[in-house]
């Protein structure tokens, strides 16, 4: 019997919280979980080299199917030998299905049973994306983990709309599995939808678990709902997912949500947040959020975070980085991006260590207190 492309190994369960410490094995190596995946939308994590991502211990990165389909084209990536060779990254890669971009970027879209008609957000051309097309593109890209094509409903959505959406997502997931050409080389994850409705999340999870994917994601969160709603949905959805397979919470990357997600049994996370806010000069530090463009840092020659050992903090001052960001120098964006990614990846190392030592609940309490998530900073991320 052939070895599955994706295999999850549970190492330890935190006695204090139930959080999971594990390893996901892929054709391009393994990564420890809980893991944060930096987002490389266009086959690059903006301004970062693969070597820099390895320096900060990124075990896996994410790339976007929709964007790579439009530019340069999945055929070109395939010709290059796949995404790993194209971008010179030899560790695991996850690709999304393109569904989220179709539903979020295109103002003109029409959902049918076959798929979605929409307009290219770059030039207005008419395009069509179906489960089969999403599989074809991702098979060409050659990612280690690929995602089923799902419908991404808005928040809030009515119960009736969400019910139809859940059932369509299940039918599309089945078509994705049938169209997937490389199951020995690429693992296909199903995406559980259902909004904030517990019975619909259960309906979605049960139908997808029956299809026996090698991993499962929770979609439709981090789309504008309050954090307490997200945590409540996680509490009733995560137990519906198999314990012997990876659990992925899509689009979540604020420090508090990463910790709270891990406590609720999540293994994988991704988000553009650390890189996006870095480009505006907003930094995550051990003392909370720091907006380096603020005037008070003009003559501050200390590091962004005195408790951080990243390249940025060891070599450059707040005053210098403020100057670079205000003058829109690319080097400034590189420095802030490096720091934010290093901060989150280091946070995940601390989370894994806390799980190993059965003290993630204590770690959460200390972190939230120090970071200000119990006070006015809570809303900032």
Secondary structure, 3 states (H helix, E strand, C coil): CCCCCCEEEEEEECCCCCCEEEEEEECCEEEEECEEEEECCCCCCCCCCHHHHHHCCCCEEEECHHHHHHCCCHHHHHHCCCHHHHHCCCCEEEECCCHHHHHHHCCCEEECCCCEEEECCCCCCEEEECHHHHHHHHHHHCCCEEECCCCCCCCCCCHHHHHHHHHHHHHHHHHHHHHCCCCCCCEEEEEECCCCCHHHHHHHHHHHHHCCCCEEEECCCCCCCCHHHHHHHHHHHHHHCCCCCEEEECCCCCHHHHHHHHHCCCCEEEECHHHHHHHCCEEEECCEEEECCCHHHCCCCCCCCCCCCCHHHHHCCHHHHHHHHHCCCHHHHHHHHHHHHHHHHHHHHHHHHHHHCCCHHHHHHHHHHHHCCCCHHHHHC
